[in-house]
Amino acid sequence: MIAFSVQVSIDSPDKKRFASIRPNADLDQIVENLRLLQKIRKGIPTKRRPFLSINIVLMKSTLKDLPAMVMFTMNIGADHLEICRLVIHTKDMEPESLAECKSEYNGAILETKLLAESMNLSIAIPPLFVIASEVEKEKEVLCNSHSENMSPAIRQCPFLWNWASNFI
């Protein structure tokens, strides 16, 4: 029986960072196994060949690894790169939260997406963070565009009314 897809989670292509995230795993062994898998995959007709996806759970310490992760995925011959954001479950995980570096995260994600697309690598990215100043600008645009033709005494912001209607 041939697997439909194979997903391998490699949270960093950097050996030291990988070892700090997955202390009992051996990146060299994983790479060797992936190369063996590639040899096997090449012997399978394209239509029946299992889809190979490399996954990374992105955290503050691995943000700078994204371009190298694209290169790693390409070099290993994988079909796809899947990027997920770390979900903070415990207090000791908080230093790795991406919530404190939203602009840097957004820039890194967009650059990585462009790099992957330029190399014809399929990629799935998590949503970008909405930065507070962007939200305020969006609210202001919505309010101004809706109220231009109304007298100042009866102007309402549609954003607030749309939001409030969910709770009424």
C-alpha positions as CSV (number, residue, x, y, z in Angstrom):
1,M,0.0,0.0,0.0
2,I,1.3,3.4,-0.9
3,A,0.7,6.4,1.3
4,F,-1.2,9.3,-0.2
5,S,0.9,11.9,1.6
6,V,3.8,12.1,4.0
7,Q,4.2,15.1,6.4
8,V,7.5,15.7,8.2
9,S,7.8,18.3,10.9
10,I,11.1,20.1,10.9
11,D,11.0,23.2,13.0
12,S,14.3,24.5,11.9
13,P,16.9,23.5,9.2
14,D,19.6,24.8,11.6
15,K,21.0,21.9,13.6
16,K,21.5,23.7,16.9
17,R,18.1,25.3,16.9
18,F,16.5,22.0,15.8
19,A,18.2,20.2,18.6
20,S,17.0,22.8,21.1
21,I,13.4,22.4,19.9
22,R,13.4,18.6,19.5
23,P,16.1,17.3,21.9
24,N,15.7,13.6,21.1
25,A,15.6,13.9,17.4
26,D,18.5,13.8,15.0
27,L,18.2,16.2,12.0
28,D,21.0,14.4,10.1
29,Q,19.0,11.1,10.4
30,I,15.8,12.8,9.3
31,V,17.5,14.2,6.2
32,E,19.0,10.8,5.4
33,N,15.6,9.2,5.7
34,L,14.0,11.9,3.5
35,R,16.7,11.3,0.8
36,L,15.9,7.6,1.0
37,L,12.1,8.4,0.7
38,Q,12.9,10.5,-2.4
39,K,14.6,7.6,-4.1
40,I,11.6,5.5,-3.4
41,R,9.2,8.2,-4.6
42,K,11.0,8.6,-7.9
43,G,10.4,4.9,-8.6
44,I,6.6,5.4,-8.2
45,P,4.5,6.7,-11.2
46,T,3.8,10.4,-10.7
47,K,0.0,9.9,-10.3
48,R,0.5,7.4,-7.5
49,R,3.5,9.1,-5.9
50,P,2.9,10.2,-2.3
51,F,2.8,13.9,-1.7
52,L,5.7,15.1,0.6
53,S,5.2,18.1,2.8
54,I,7.7,19.7,5.2
55,N,6.0,21.4,8.1
56,I,7.5,24.1,10.4
57,V,5.9,25.4,13.6
58,L,7.0,28.9,13.5
59,M,8.2,30.6,16.7
60,K,10.2,33.7,17.5
61,S,13.5,31.9,17.5
62,T,12.9,30.3,14.1
63,L,11.5,33.3,12.3
64,K,14.9,34.0,10.7
65,D,15.1,30.4,9.4
66,L,12.2,30.8,6.9
67,P,14.3,31.4,3.8
68,A,16.6,28.5,4.7
69,M,13.5,26.4,5.3
70,V,12.4,27.1,1.7
71,M,15.8,26.1,0.4
72,F,15.8,23.0,2.6
73,T,12.4,22.0,1.3
74,M,13.5,22.4,-2.3
75,N,16.8,20.6,-1.7
76,I,15.1,17.6,-0.1
77,G,12.7,17.4,-3.1
78,A,9.5,18.0,-1.1
79,D,6.3,19.1,-2.9
80,H,5.1,21.6,-0.3
81,L,6.1,23.7,2.7
82,E,3.5,24.2,5.4
83,I,4.1,27.0,7.9
84,C,2.1,27.1,11.2
85,R,2.3,29.5,14.1
86,L,3.2,28.3,17.5
87,V,0.2,28.1,19.8
88,I,1.2,29.1,23.4
89,H,-0.2,26.5,25.8
90,T,2.0,27.1,28.9
91,K,3.8,30.1,30.5
92,D,7.2,28.7,29.6
93,M,6.3,28.9,25.9
94,E,5.5,32.6,26.1
95,P,9.1,33.8,25.2
96,E,8.6,32.1,21.8
97,S,5.3,33.9,21.1
98,L,5.1,35.8,17.8
99,A,2.6,38.3,19.2
100,E,5.5,40.6,20.3
101,C,7.1,40.7,16.8
102,K,4.0,41.1,14.5
103,S,5.6,43.4,11.9
104,E,8.7,41.3,11.7
105,Y,6.6,38.2,11.4
106,N,4.4,39.7,8.7
107,G,7.4,40.8,6.7
108,A,9.1,37.4,7.0
109,I,6.0,35.5,6.0
110,L,5.5,37.7,2.9
111,E,9.1,37.4,1.9
112,T,9.1,33.6,2.4
113,K,5.9,33.3,0.3
114,L,7.5,35.3,-2.6
115,L,10.7,33.2,-2.4
116,A,8.8,30.0,-2.5
117,E,6.6,31.1,-5.4
118,S,9.7,32.3,-7.3
119,M,11.0,28.7,-6.9
120,N,7.7,27.1,-7.9
121,L,7.4,25.6,-4.4
122,S,3.9,25.1,-3.1
123,I,3.5,26.9,0.3
124,A,0.8,27.4,2.9
125,I,1.2,30.3,5.2
126,P,-0.6,31.2,8.4
127,P,-2.6,34.5,8.5
128,L,-0.8,37.7,8.9
129,F,-1.2,39.6,12.2
130,V,-3.4,42.6,12.0
131,I,-1.5,45.4,13.6
132,A,-3.5,47.8,15.8
133,S,-2.6,50.9,13.8
134,E,-3.9,49.1,10.6
135,V,-7.2,48.3,12.4
136,E,-7.6,51.9,13.4
137,K,-7.0,53.0,9.8
138,E,-9.5,50.5,8.5
139,K,-12.1,51.6,11.0
140,E,-11.5,55.3,10.1
141,V,-11.9,54.5,6.4
142,L,-15.1,52.6,7.0
143,C,-16.6,55.4,9.2
144,N,-15.6,58.2,6.8
145,S,-16.8,56.5,3.7
146,H,-20.2,55.7,5.2
147,S,-20.8,59.0,6.8
148,E,-19.8,61.4,4.0
149,N,-23.4,62.1,2.9
150,M,-24.9,62.2,6.4
151,S,-25.3,65.3,8.6
152,P,-22.8,65.3,11.5
153,A,-25.7,64.9,14.0
154,I,-26.7,61.5,12.7
155,R,-23.4,60.0,11.5
156,Q,-22.8,56.4,12.6
157,C,-19.8,54.2,12.2
158,P,-20.8,51.0,10.3
159,F,-17.9,49.1,11.8
160,L,-19.3,49.5,15.3
161,W,-22.9,48.8,14.2
162,N,-21.9,45.7,12.3
163,W,-19.9,44.5,15.2
164,A,-22.6,45.3,17.8
165,S,-25.3,43.5,15.7
166,N,-23.5,40.2,16.3
167,F,-24.4,40.6,20.0
168,I,-27.9,42.0,19.8
